[in-house]
Every structure is written in structure tokens, then in C-alpha cells.
């Protein structure tokens, strides 16, 4: 398994009132689809061996949120994917920090039109 069941359950509980339409195993981890759109993902960083969160925050929020603790650009394929961020454990281990990132992903998900 390429992701933590514990982290998956933490994310799932926060998304339970946000119209989760699917959970897909992809990109070596688990992606939570909300309103049929990619919202949050989890996996294990192969370089560090630690859990990692992927949040879709949109291009407009990307520049503001990149400087938050634990946040870094998502470069899954070697190319930066603007609008998506990887969050390392120091950015989501605390409950309030995970709440923050889930909220940001849901906010983008609800305004996204495509």
C-alpha cells in the first residue's frame, strides 16, 4: 500500500459533508474526488518515506499558500503543477493544520467550474 490508512481516514472524516463522489487509487496513492473533481490526495513520498498530502488549491491561491509550513510545489512528474501543492507531515500532523488544508481544497473545489 502506498498510503497511510490512518491519514486516509483523517481526510475522509473531514470530507464527509463535502459530497465525496469517489475515492480513486491513482498516482501511487489515494485521490478523493469531491463533486466529481480531484480535491485531495495522499501518498507516501518515495524520497523521504513519509506521508504526503496533495491539495488542489487553484492557481490563484498557489502563490499565497506555497509559503505555509510544510507546503511545497507539486512536481509529481518533474514539472511543477501550478494550483496543486504537496504538504509534508509538519504541515498536516496537527489537526488544525489538516483542517486548514482540507478547507482550502474544498474552497477551490466549490468555485471550480471545469
C-alpha positions, 0 to 999 in steps of 0.5 A: 500500500502506498498510503497511510490508512490512518491519514486516509481516514483523517481526510475522509472524516473531514470530507464527509459533508463535502459530497465525496463522489469517489475515492480513486487509487491513482498516482501511487496513492489515494485521490478523493474526488469531491463533486466529481473533481480531484480535491485531495490526495495522499501518498507516501513520498518515495524520497523521504518515506513519509506521508504526503498530502496533495491539495488542489488549491487553484492557481490563484491561491498557489502563490499565497499558500506555497509559503505555509509550513510544510507546503511545497510545489507539486512536481509529481512528474518533474514539472511543477503543477501550478494550483496543486501543492504537496504538504509534508507531515509538519504541515498536516500532523496537527489537526488544525493544520489538516483542517486548514488544508482540507478547507482550502481544497474544498474552497477551490473545489466549490468555485471550480467550474471545469 
